[in-house]
Amino acid sequence: MIRWIQMGLLVCFCTALTQAQSQTSTKIYRGSLGNKHIEMQLEVTDGKVTGTYFYDQFKQEIKLEGSFDAKGELTLIEGPPKRPTGKFVCKAPTGVDQVDRECEWTRPTGTGNQMVFLNEQGISPKTAIRFSPKLINDRKNKVYASYPQITAITSIAINEFNSLVQKRVEEKIKTYGFDPDQNSSFDTNYLVTFADRDLVSVEFESTYNGGAHPTVDLWTINYNLKTNKELTLDDVFRPGGEYKQAIAEFVVKDINRRADEFDRDDARQNKTEYKKRDEPLMTLEQLPEMETWGLSPKGFVVYFGFPHVMAVFTKTVVPISVVSRDLRPDGVIPLVR
């Protein structure tokens, strides 16, 4: 009898251990496939991946199934197993770029190569809020813009947020002059960097093509659904705080760290000797004023207006610990934490 009890306890322990080791995580990405905006949701269990993605233009979910390899590279097969329609191969995250997943999409035949860039959204799994992309597709003027609308639940604050987002996107489109002779175009995509029951932070990337180089503008909307108002820095930091200096010092250090990693990676790819820069790429004196900001589960997000050749450093996530002593005790960051 005791033996049977012991065996039963062992089975229960092993079952519980297996369940603990087989937890599933959900990741929701926004990004682009070629020149089309897409959203992808993946369920990851023990390195096995299932999920779907859709184009904003069509909103028809396409099944995905795949796995991670030992190096962290992700391979996803699109469509039914017996009749696949495409394949994603995604590099392992580098930790220095602004893209969480850089991938290549191909047809089953290996043709039709398209670059894919994906970033994970910071939507809390505990919130009932859901986001649906709304699309402006003006073929005549080559305007292609996606923006988020909160769905699933409704309230006065949610309606106000949805209206504000639509208004800002439409205003952004109007600020660009379209020159048919320059073959100009305008594109806007978005990323929900943070969302819970009370707070929403959305990053927008607007790209205008028409000059020697594309003009890229990163801008944000930060909103408190509880108080029904757009957030300002005064809702985050106490008056007279030195948070700007703390942020600047961290950003300069982080840019130089990432620049060094890029140099090391270039040396590895070109099979050349790595040489450390004689001077840092960025100094406090060279750093421009912060242009905008946002929230994320990883920290306080800051954006700077760098020229085209420095665009990869436009965005930096600053750990909350860096600015903790300047936070308002009744501000929004304690809610995020």
N, C-alpha and C positions, 0 to 999 in steps of 0.2 A: 504493500500500500504506500509506504513511505517512498519507495522507488518511483512509483507512478506519479506521486506528488512532485518529486524532484524533477522528473522528466517534464511534467506539465509546466513547472516554473521555468525550466530551461527554454522550452518552446516559446513561452510568453516573452521571456527576456530577449530571445533572438528575434522574435517578430517585432518587438518594440524597437530594438536596435536597428533593424532593417528599415523600419518606417522613418526613424530619426535620420538615417543616412540617405533616405530617398525623398527628401523634401523638395517640393517644386517651387521654383521662383518664376515670377512673371515679369517680363521686360517689354515695355512699350516704346517703340522708336518712331521718330519722325525723320524725314530726309528726302532724298531725291534719287531717282533712277534715270540716268540721262538728264533730260530737261523736264521730267515729270515729277510732281510731288507725290510721295508715298507715305503710308503709315504701316508699321509692322508690329505685331504682337507675338511674342515667343514665350513658350512654357519650357523651362529647362529643368530636367530631372536626371541626375547622375550623368551629365554630359550629353544626354539625348535631348533633342530639341524638336518640338512640334509647334505649329502656329499658323498664322495667316498674314497676308498683307493685302493692301488695296491701293489703287491709284485714286487720288482725290477727285479726278475727273470722272471716274466711273463708279467708285464706292462698291465694287464687287470683290468680295473676299476670295483670295487665291490661297490654297493650302500649301503649307511648307512642312518639310520634315528633314532632319539632318542631325549632325553631331559636331562636337568639338574634338580636335585631335590633341595630342600631347603638348603641342606648342601653343595651344589656344586659338588656332585657326578654326573658323566656323564654315562648314559646308552645308548648304540647304538646297534640297531638291524641290522644285516648284511643280505643283499639279499632281495628278494621280500617279501612284508608283509605276503602273504599267504604261502610262502615256505621259511622261513628264513634259512640261512646257518650257522649263528653264532651270537655271542653276546659279546660285549665289556662292561665291567663294570670298570669305571675309578675313582679312588679316587680323592678327592678334592686336589688341590695343597697345599703343606705344606709351601712353601716359604723358606725352609731350605735345601732341597735336590737339586741335580743337574738335576732332572727329572721333567719336567712340568706336565706330566700325567703318573702315574703308573696304569696300567690296568690289567685285566685278561680277556682272550678270552676263550670262551667255545663253543662247538657245541650246537644246540638247545636242545639236550638231557641233557646238563649239563656236558658232558664228554669232554675229549681231552683238558684239561686245559693247557693254555700257558700264560706265563707272557708277557706283552706288555709294552714297555717303549717309550714314545713319548716326543719330544721337539719341541717347536714352532720355525719356521724359521723366520728370520727378513727380509723378502723380501718386499720392498715397493710396495704397490698396484699401485703406479703411474708409475712404471718402465715397459718397454716393455720386459725386460729380463725375460726369462723363463729357468728353469733348468730341465734337463732330466738325470736320473741316468744311468750310463754305468756300466756294471757288468763284473768282471773277476771271472769266476767260474771254477777253476781247481780242479776237483774232485780227481785226482790222488794224488796231493800234499796237498789236503784239504785247498786250498786257495779260499777265498770268499771275494771279495772286490768290494764295490760300490763307485763310484766317480762322481761328477757332471760335466755336459757339458752344456754350455750355448747354448740355441736353440732359435728359433723364429726370431731372428735377427742375422746378421753376420757382422764382420768387421775384420780388421787386428788384433786389440787388443783382440777381442774375440777369434779369432783363436789361438793367442799366449797364452791366458789364458787357453784355453782348452788343448793345448799341454803341458803346464807347469803342470797342474793338473795330467794328465795322466802319465807324466814322473816321477813326485814325488811319485805317488802311486806305480808305477812299481819299482822304486828305493827302496821304503820302503819294498816291498815284498822280494827283493833280499838280504836285510840286515839280514833277519832271516834264520838261518840254519834249515833245516827240517830233523828230525830224525824219521824214520819209527818206530823204536823200542820204542820211547817215545809217539807214537800216537799223534804227534804234528799237530797243525792246525793254520791257520792265517786268521784273519777277519778284515776288515776295512769298516767302515760306515762313513757318513759325515752329517754335519748340516750347512746349509747356515745361519750364524749368522747375516749377514747384506748384503743387495744388493739394490742398487739404480741405477740410470743411469750411474754413474761414478765409484762407488766403490763396490767391492765384497770382503767379508770376509767369509772364509770357515773353519770350524773346522772338523778335522778328528780324529776318534778314532780307533786306530789299536790295536788289541788284539792277542797276541801269546800264545797259549796253548801248554805246553810241559814240564813245570816244576812243582814244588810244588804248585805255585800259577800262575794264568794267568799274563802275562806281558802286561800292558795297557799303551799305548803311545798316548797322546793327542798332536796333532800338527796342524798348521794352514797355510793357504795361504791367504795373504792380497794383493789385486791387484787394481791398478788404471787404469780403462779402458780408461780414458781420456788421460793419458800420456803414456799408454801402458807399465807400469813397475810395478814390485812387490814392495810393500811398505816396508819401514823400520821404526824404531822408530824415525829416523831423520825427517821423513815426518810428524810426529805427534807433537813432542816436540821441543822446542827451545834449542839450545846448552847451557850447563851449568845449566839447570833447576834441581830442586830437586824433580822431579816427582817420582823417584824410592822410596824415603823416604816416600812421601805422600801415594803412593800405598801400601807400606809395612805396614804402620801404619793402614790403612783402612783394609787390608786383615787380619791382626792379630786380630783386633777388631771383624771383621765379622766372622772369624773362631770360635772364642770363643763364640760369640752370637749363632751361629748355633749349636755348641757342647752343649751349655746349653739347647737349644730347643730339641735336640735329647735326652738328659738326662731326660727332663721333659716328653717327649712322651713315653720313655721307662717306666718311673714310672707310667704313666697313664695306659699303656697296661698291666703292671705286677701288677697293683693295689698295689704299694708300695709307700712309702714316698719319695718325691723328696729331694735329698741332694745336695747342691751346692758344686762344686769341691773346694778343698782347694787351689789348684794352677791352673792357666789358662792352657788350653791345648796347647796353642801356645804363644810364645813370639817373639819379634823382633830378638833376638839372635838365636832362633831356625829356623826362616823362611829361607828357601833356596832361591837362586837366581831365579828370574822369568825365566821360560824356553821359553815361547812364549806368544803371545798376539793376540787379534783380536778386531773387532768392533761389536757392536750390537746397536739396537735402545735404549736399556736400559743403555748403557754406554761403558766403555773401559774394555774389557775382558782380564783377566790375568790368566796364568796357571803355576802351580808349580809342581815339581817332587817329590811328597810325596810317601813314601812306601805304600805297599798294605793296611795296616790297617788304613791309613789316606787318602786313595784314594778319599773318598767322598768330601774332601776339595780341590781337585786339581784345581778346577775352581772357580773364583770369578769375579762377574761383579762390577766394580768400577764406581760409578756415575761420570759423567763428571765434576761436581762441585768440586770434590776432587782434580783434576789435572788441573783445568781451568787456573790457573795463569802461568803454565808452557807450555801451548799449543803454537805452532807456529801460529802467526796471519794469515799466508798464508798456514797453514797446512791443513790436510785432515779432522780433527775433526770439524772445522767450517762448512765443507760441510755436514758432518753427521748431525749436529745439525740443 
